[in-house]
């Protein structure tokens, strides 16, 4: 199973989702979580222990051609 999570620029948006990432990885064998967002959000997400143990932070796809980060 694959899950993509898009996070906003605010630390509170990222921090409150972190326990859910950890719980999901424990509960669903083989789950792949990809986190998409701005460089600020991804830097914060990358500090989380669950991310360091297998949650992918994907800045290349988000920042690539045709994509831009904008707060709505």
C-alpha positions, 0 to 999 in steps of 0.5 A: 500500500502507498500513501502520499501526504502533502504538508503545509508550511506551518510547523503545526501542520507537520508536527500534528501528522507525525504520530499518524505516520508512525502509527500507520507504518506500525499498523500496515505491513509494507506501507510506503509513505511519501511526504510532499511539501515545501522545503521548510515543511520537508526539513521539519518532517525529515527530523522525525524518527519515523521518517528516518526509519523508512518514510520517504521525503520527496522534494524532487517530484514536488519541486520538479518541472510543472510543480510549484509550492504556493500557500492557498 
